[in-house]
Amino acid sequence: MVKNINKFSESEILARLAAQGMDSKKGENIVVLDLRDLPSAPTSFFIICSGNVPSHVSAICDGVFEVIKNATGQNPHKIEGYDNAEWILMDYFDVVVHIFQKDKRDFYRLEELWADAKEVPLEK
């Protein structure tokens, strides 16, 4: 559950809910990047995590979907990569969720590409 919900914007709440969905399925190395201050950013938040194998990556995606749907009623605009489950992207417009197999995350290094973004601390 997102604590102190009133102090967050709608997109930050969605980002935190996505992180909770990842955590509920044991997503690894969960990172929330706040891109709002970057003029070239395609969205407000990236939420990134890793899974061990394709079935784990798919399960994490399902967890994100369920948590956000139950809390807000929202569905993602689009989900890409679910069938292959090497890198799943869930597009919620202002929030983009990236779920990688570890080797794909190491290869694409999104955190390094968006190193100017602020990392949002997550409450446990």
C-alpha positions, 0 to 999 in steps of 0.5 A: 500500500502506498503510504502518505498518498496525498503528498504524491502526484497521480503519476507518482502514485502509479509509479509506486503502485507499479513498484509494489506490483513488482515487489509482490512477485519478487521482482529484483533490483526495483528502481523508480526513475523520475524523469519529469525534470528532463526535457527530452524524457518521453514520460514522467517515470520509468519503473525498472526491475529484473526477473530470473527467467521468462515465466518470472518476468511474465509473473512480475508483469501480471503483478503490476497489472493486478496491483494497478488495476485493483487500486486505480481501475486503469489498464495499460495503454499497451503491453509489449514483449509479453510473449517473449518475456525477455523485456516487457514494457507496460505503457501507462502514458506518464508511467512506463514499466520495464521488466527485464530478464537480468542479461537484457537489463545489463545489455540495455542499461536504461539506468545509465541512459537516463542517469540524469533522472532522480531515483525515487526512494521506495518505502518498505 
